[in-house]
Amino acid sequence: MLEIRRLRLLRELSIRGTLAGVAEALAYSPSSVSQQLALLEGEAGVPLTRKSGRGVVLTPEAEVLVAHTETLLAELERTEAALAASASEVQGTVRLAVFQTAALALLPAALRALGERHPLLRVEMVQHEPETALRETWARSFDIVVAEQYPHHAAPHYPGLDRQRLTQDAIRLALPPAGSGAAFDGAGALSEVAGLPWVMEPRGAASRHWAEQSCRAAGFEPDVRYETADLQAHVRLVESGNAVALLPDLVWVGRAPAARLVTLAGAPHRTVFTAMRSAAAQNPVMLAVRRALEEAAQAVLPA
């Protein structure tokens, strides 16, 4: 009889690529992972890994097991969802991954609503970059992710993830308040900020690529002097008169912007969405969290 926990370790190895990666993802020691995989190999009666340099790769037989493990885990989630639906109260633990802006703008109201409606429901939240969080939700490290998608930069799709739009927010040019300096005060459109200091997210982020392309389409290369993934830092740098930025409306929820906001040509917007594994999408726990997030989004950015 094959052990489902060991099969999941094999699946994790196919995703992470190393025993150390599996150990870190599942809070095991590398030696424990190696031991459990050796036991699984004995149960299967065929070699499951072979050495490749300093690491290991899966054998064809192991790949067969991984494919079937995906089916087994999905069926197990559907069974758990059916069981949860039969309970009189919504209860359990949900692991939620969310990016910073959504955590600040949506989470307080969503968590408050969940606490009032479902006191037995526990939400564990981790702030995570959207693209990585989507992959980790597919890999089963999280149950639900709140992610984002910039214009013409589709977020990665993973098999078996159910995605639903949460909201859209306009992306605008954020300029320092009037009186910050002649260079800033004279700007009033994207085409007029060439040569001004910019703050952007780190290279590799979809928002950074989109912002750079927008500047290039306007006829200039942005002078990116400040780089941080913290959009609240972007806000402070703009409002203190040190930089300009392209910022989505969600960053201003709960505060009156001191920055001057300019609507861009074409009215570009960012899409914010939730994703969870399809096998768990009808679990009352997941439905409750998704509903609370949708209500919070509607309250701050009505459709």
N, C-alpha and C positions, 0 to 999 in steps of 0.2 A: 504494500500500500504506500503510495507516494504521499509525503507530508506537505500540506499546503503552505506552511510557513517556510519550508525549505524551497519549495517551488518559487515563492515570492523572492527569496534571496537570489535565485538563479535569474529571475526576471530583472531584478535590480542590477545584477552584474551585466546583463545585456544593455541596460540603460547607462550605467555609470562607467563601465569599462574597466574598473579596477576593484580589487577587494577592499582597498582603503576607501574608495568612494562609496561602496555599499555599506561599509561599517559606519561611515560618517552619516549617511542618509538615514540609517535605521538605528543608530545609537548602539551598535555592536562593537566588539573589538575585532580587528582583522583576523586574529587567530580563531575567534568563534565563528566568523563567517566561513573561513576555510574549512573548519571542522564540520560545520553543518552541510556545506556543499559536498564534502567527501562522503558524508552519510547519505545524501541524496543520490550521489553517484552509485553507491552500493545498492540503494533501493531500486534505481533504474536499471542497473546491470549493464550499463554502457558508459564509456567515457563522456564526460560533459564539458570538460575544458582541456585545452592544451596550451603549453607555454609558448609565448611569442615575445621574444626579447625579455624585458623585465616584467611583463604583464602576462595575462592569459586571454585567450579568445574562446568563444563557445564552439562546440562541435555541431555538426548538422543535427545530431540527435538532441542536443540541448536546445537548438532553435525550435525544434518541434515542440518540446516541452514548454518553452516560453510562449509560443503561440496559443497553446491550450491553456496555459496559466492565465492569459488575458481573459479568455472566455470564462474560466472558473471564478476569477475575481469579480468579473462583471455580474455573473449569476449570483454570487454571494451578496453583492451590493443590492441587487434587485430583491433578494430574499429579505435582507435587512430592512429595505424600504417597505415591503409588504408587512413585515412584523411591526414596524413603527406605525404604519397606518392603522393597525388594529388596536393600538394603545389609546387609552382615554385622554392622555395628555401628551403634548409635544415635549420630549425630553431627550437628552443626549449631549454630545459635545461636537461642535463644528470647528474645524480648523480653517480660518479665513486668511487669505493673503490679499493685501491691498496696497496700492501705491499712495504716497504721502498726501497728495492733494485730496484724494477721495477719503482718506482716513480722517483728515481734518474737517472736510465739508459734510460728509455723509454719515460717518460712523457714530458720532455722539447721539444723533436722533434715532438712528436705526437700533443701536444697542439699548437705548432707553425704551423704545417701543417693544423690543423683544423681552426686556426684563419685566415689563408690565403685563404682557400677554402670556409669556411662557417662562415663569420663574424657574422651571426645572431645566431650561436650556442653557448650556454653557457655550459661550463663543470665545475661542482663543484666536487672537489676531496677531499677525506678523506683517510688518511693513516690508514690501518686497518689490523689486523692479518687475513691471508687468510681463515682459517676455520670459524671464526666468520663472516667474510664478505660474504662468500658463503651463510650462513644461513640467514643473513640480506638481501641479494639480493633476496633470495626465499621469505622472509617475506615482501619484497617491500620497505625496507628502502633505498636500492640502486638500480640503474638500471643496472649497469655493474660492474663486479668485475674482477680484475686481480689477479689470485691465483697461487699457486705452489703445486707441488706434488713431494715428494722425493721417491727414489727407494723403492719399496715394501711397500710404505705407501700411499695408495690411499686416495686422498682427499674425504671428504664426498659428497655423491650424494643426491640431493634434487629433488623431482618430479617437472617437468616442467621447469628445467633449461637447456638451450642450451649451451654446452661446446665446445670450439674450441681451439686446440693447438696453442699457440703463438710462442713459441720457446723452445729449450732445451739448457741447459748450463752444461758443465762438472763441476763436483765437484772435487776439488783437495786439497791435503795437502799443507797448507801454512806454511812455515817455515821462521823464521827471517833471515834477510840478513847475508851474510857471515861476520864473525867478531863479531857476537853478543855474543859469548861465546862458550867454548869447547863443552858443552852439546848440544847446538843447531847446531853448525857447523858439529858435527859428525853424525847428523841425515840426512838420505836421502830417507827414506821410512816409511810407516806407522808402520811397525814392529819395527822400530828403535826409536820410540818416547815415549816408555813406560817410565813413571817417569817424563816426562817433563810437565810443567804447560800448561793447556789447557784453552781456552775460548770457551764457547758454549752458545747457546740460552737457555732460561729457560726450566725447566722440563715441559713436556706436549706438547712442540712443536715437530712436525714431524721431523724437522732437528736435534733436540737434540737426539731423540730416534734413528734415523738412525746413527748419529755420534757415539753414545755410542755402538751400536751393531757392527759397523764397527771396533771399537777399540777392542771389545771383541773377534771378529772373528780373529783379528790379534794377540790375545793372551795376552791382558792386559786390566786392568780397567783404564780409563783415570782419571788423576788428574785434575778435573775441579775446578780451583781456581777462575775463572772469569766467571760471568754469566750475559748476557745482550742480549736483543732482537735486539739491534742496531748493524747491521753487520759492520757499519763504525767504531764502537768501536773495533770490532774484528780485523779489518784491522790495526788500530793504535796500538793495543796491540801486534800484530804479528810483524809489521814493526819496532816497537820500541825495539824489542828483549825481550819481556816479556812473550810470549805465542806462542803456535802453534794452528792451527785451521783447520777445513775442510770447505772450502768456495767455493761457486759456481762462475763461471766465470763472471757473470753479475756484481759482486761487483767491478770489475776492469775496467768497461767501463768508458772511459773519463780520465783515469790516467794510468801511467806506474807503475806497481807494483814494490815496492822495495823488497817485500817478494820473497822468493824462492818458486816456485810452482812445486809440484811433481804430476805427473799423477798417479792415483791409479790403482791397478790391477782391470781389468774388466771394466775400464773407466766408472764409474758410472756417471749418469747425473740427473739433476733436470728438470722436465717439468713445464713450465710456460704456463698458459692458461687463456682465458677469458670465463666468463659465464654470461649469462643474461636469463631472462625469455623467454621461447620459443614463447609466444604470442607476444612479442615485437621484436623478432629477425629480422623481416623484415622491421621494422620501419627505414626509411632513416637516422634518427638521430643516431640510434644504429649502423647501418651499417657503417656510416661515422666514428664513434669513433673506432669501431673494426678495420676498414681498416687502420686508422692512427696508431693504436697500432701495427698492423702487419707489416706495413712498417718500423716503428721505430725499431722493433725487428729484422727485416731482415737486417737493416743497421748496427746494432752493432754485431749481431751474425748470419751471413749468413748461410742458411741451407746447 
